[in-house]
Amino acid sequence: MSANNTLIRIEICVAWPERVLRQTLSVAMGTTPSQLRAHPELQEALRAAWSEASAVGVFGTAKSMRQPLQDGDRLELWRPLRADPKEARRALARLKNADAGAPRRRRDRGSG
């Protein structure tokens, strides 16, 4: 951690479908997510979740593991995607279209 003695407060959270975890820690200014991962006071459940995380972010914005955290930051651990979001939307649209039946054709209103 940084040699600076100024402490900042960081919240670490996980919000996955199967679990929600949260912990607030006081750490030295200049601490990075990489350093925070090894913090001795980090809850064991968060440490385990971190090993499953695919990325981290602060307030919904992706961050590097080397970028220093700021006072009041909420470090979020993000899980890996289980499906491509675009493909999931396409599949849902196909399912909805199939439920609605085949598209109806306009009848020919020509003379006759």
N, C-alpha and C positions, 0 to 999 in steps of 0.2 A: 504494500500500500504506500501511498504518498508519505513523504516525510513531514508534510504539513499537518499540524495538530488540529486544525479546524474540522469539526465533525459536521456531517450532513445527514439528513434522514432520507432513507430510500425504502420504498415499499416494493416487495417482490410478490408477484401474484401469478397464479395459474388458474385459468377458467376453462377447463375442458369438460366435455359432456359427462364424464364419469367422476370428476372431482373438481373441487374449488379449494385452493390454498392461498393463504396470504400471510405475510410476515413483514414487520417494519424493523429495520436495523439502523443503527447509527454507525456510520463509517467515515473514514478520513476523506476529506475533499480530494478529488482526483482519482478515486477508486473506479475501476472499470468493471463491467459485467464479468469479465474473466476472473478478476480478483475476487469479486463478490461470490462467485461460485465456490471458492475455497474458504469463505468466511467461516470461522469456527462456530459461530452462533446460528448458522443457517439450519433450519429445521431439517431433519432427516427426510421427511416426506418431500420437501422442496428440492433437496439434493437429488432424490430419486427421480422426481419429475424433470429436473434439469437434464438428467442423462437421457431422457426420452425426447427432449425439446429439439426442434429443428432450427429454430431461430429465436432471437429476442427482439423486443421493441420497447419503446418508451412512449406511453400514451398513444399506442396504435401506429407508431412510426418505427420502421425497422432500424436497428442500431447495430453497429459493429461491436464485437466483444472487447475491442480495445479502446472504444470511445469513452472518455470519462463521464461519469454520471453527475447530475446536478442535484442540489438540495431540493427535495420534494418530488423527485422523479418516481414514477411507478414503472418498475421494470417488469415486463410481461414475458412469460415463457410461452412460446408458440409451439403447438404440436404440428407434426407433419400433416400435410393434406392427405386425405384418404382417396380423394377423387379430384380430377381436374374440374374446377368450377364451371368452365365453359361447357365441357362435355356433360356435366350434370344438368345444366340448364337445357341443353339440347335434348337430352333424354327425357326430361320432364315435359318439354314442349311436344315431343313425339308421343308421349303417353297421353297428354291432354287431347291432342289431335285424334288419336286412335279412339279415345272415349267419346269424342264428339261425332264420330262416324265420318264417312267419306264426305268431302266437300260437295255441296249441292250444285248442280249445273243449272244454269238458267235455261228455261225452255225457249225454244225458237218461236218467236212471235211474228215470224214472217207471214206474208200473205198466203192464203191457202184455202 
